[in-house]
Amino acid sequence: MTQKHYTQAPLPFQGQKRRWGKEFRQALQAFPQCTTVVDLFGGSGLLSRMAKDAMPHARVIYNDFDGYTRRIAALPRTNALLERIRPVVAPVPENKRLPAGLRDRVLELVRQEEREAGYVDYVTLSASLLFSMKYANNLAELERETLYNSLRQSPYEATGYLDGLEVVHEDYRALFARWRHRPDALFLVDPPYLSTDTHTYTGYWRLRDYLDVLHTLHGTNYIYFTSDKSQLVELCGWLEANHPVANPFRGAVRLERGTNVNYASRYTDIMLYKPLLNTD
Ligand SMILES: C[S@@+](CC[C@H](N)C(=O)[O-])C[C@H]1O[C@@H](n2cnc3c(N)ncnc32)[C@H](O)[C@@H]1O
């Protein structure tokens, strides 16, 4: 049996860590003593998937806070809906706007699906029908948007994606509380970024929420993701230099990647990791 090796999430998800695959797998090797991986901010579950593939004997706990696994369960229906939409948008060239008549017909198919199934994966629909990076979370939001023909040709596929993962759905603090004292636990800490890309995420994050996350990095094995936009790493360095506080990033390995959002916007993605024994 050949197992599919996922390097990106099977359904669209903003903020998935697909560009970090190689470095992430290398970082995992710094934690040979860890037998459980706890993905506190699981999102699409991609880090959990990659961790399980790299460490098949470890327990991997994927915290699905956004209902991504529900989207995966609905995937056959989502594919079927896209299959019905495809002939409607076919007369429109790729990435071009749908005229009013076709737009109405597409929206009617979505309404019908919502009536029949009681659930529609609006994030995946958004990736198929909205301008790049735009997302609608429900029918009302979709109805307000200009629609485009951005459907991809092949159906979505998620065979085996959740195999071997333990899925939970809870606030990261509750999950962390259960595992925090375990020296054999490795925490994956990829919180929503400060003021970026938070539209499709559940809830709203303020500065103190980002600071609270730092509690998960004190005296634990961790791999933490951030970007230079949040400047939390700099803040911790400043506090350490100017006040008698412990900096959770002291001694951590730091890797960076440049990211272009569009021609006008550029930032640096950062991954930091530190095994528990390396406390100096
Ligand atoms: C940057 S994304 C994680 C992306 C993920 N690593 C991936 O590769 O797909 C941050 C996630 O944290 C979730 N989140 C927000 N508040 C949370 C909370 N209180 N507890 C757990 N997860 C939360 C967001 O909904 C979002 O899915």
The ligand as an SDF file (V2000), in Angstrom:
LIG
                    3D

 27 29  0  0  0  0  0  0  0  0999 V2000
   -1.8240   30.1700   11.6520 C   0  0  0  0  0  0  0  0  0  0  0  0
   -3.2290   29.1270   11.8580 S   0  0  0  0  0  0  0  0  0  0  0  0
   -2.5120   27.5350   12.0360 C   0  0  0  0  0  0  0  0  0  0  0  0
   -2.1490   26.9530   10.7090 C   0  0  0  0  0  0  0  0  0  0  0  0
   -1.6930   25.5010   10.7620 C   0  0  0  0  0  0  0  0  0  0  0  0
   -0.4180   25.3340   11.4290 N   0  0  0  0  0  0  0  0  0  0  0  0
   -1.6190   24.9190    9.3550 C   0  0  0  0  0  0  0  0  0  0  0  0
   -0.5050   24.5590    8.8790 O   0  0  0  0  0  0  0  0  0  0  0  0
   -2.6590   24.8330    8.7170 O   0  0  0  0  0  0  0  0  0  0  0  0
   -3.8270   29.4730   13.4760 C   0  0  0  0  0  0  0  0  0  0  0  0
   -5.0480   28.6710   13.8860 C   0  0  0  0  0  0  0  0  0  0  0  0
   -5.3720   28.8670   15.2740 O   0  0  0  0  0  0  0  0  0  0  0  0
   -6.7880   28.8200   15.4210 C   0  0  0  0  0  0  0  0  0  0  0  0
   -7.1910   29.3850   16.7070 N   0  0  0  0  0  0  0  0  0  0  0  0
   -7.6580   30.6320   16.9960 C   0  0  0  0  0  0  0  0  0  0  0  0
   -7.9290   30.7560   18.2940 N   0  0  0  0  0  0  0  0  0  0  0  0
   -7.6430   29.5560   18.8750 C   0  0  0  0  0  0  0  0  0  0  0  0
   -7.7350   29.0560   20.2020 C   0  0  0  0  0  0  0  0  0  0  0  0
   -8.1640   29.8340   21.2080 N   0  0  0  0  0  0  0  0  0  0  0  0
   -7.3620   27.7890   20.4470 N   0  0  0  0  0  0  0  0  0  0  0  0
   -6.9210   26.9950   19.4360 C   0  0  0  0  0  0  0  0  0  0  0  0
   -6.8120   27.4110   18.1380 N   0  0  0  0  0  0  0  0  0  0  0  0
   -7.1700   28.6770   17.8640 C   0  0  0  0  0  0  0  0  0  0  0  0
   -7.2160   29.6290   14.2210 C   0  0  0  0  0  0  0  0  0  0  0  0
   -8.5830   29.4470   13.9840 O   0  0  0  0  0  0  0  0  0  0  0  0
   -6.3000   29.0620   13.1400 C   0  0  0  0  0  0  0  0  0  0  0  0
   -6.8260   27.8910   12.5860 O   0  0  0  0  0  0  0  0  0  0  0  0
  1  2  1  0
  2  3  1  0
  2 10  1  0
  3  4  1  0
  4  5  1  0
  5  6  1  0
  5  7  1  0
  7  8  2  0
  7  9  1  0
 10 11  1  0
 11 12  1  0
 11 26  1  0
 12 13  1  0
 13 14  1  0
 13 24  1  0
 14 15  1  0
 14 23  1  0
 15 16  2  0
 16 17  1  0
 17 18  1  0
 17 23  2  0
 18 19  1  0
 18 20  2  0
 20 21  1  0
 21 22  2  0
 22 23  1  0
 24 25  1  0
 24 26  1  0
 26 27  1  0
M  CHG  2   2   1   9  -1
M  END
$$$$
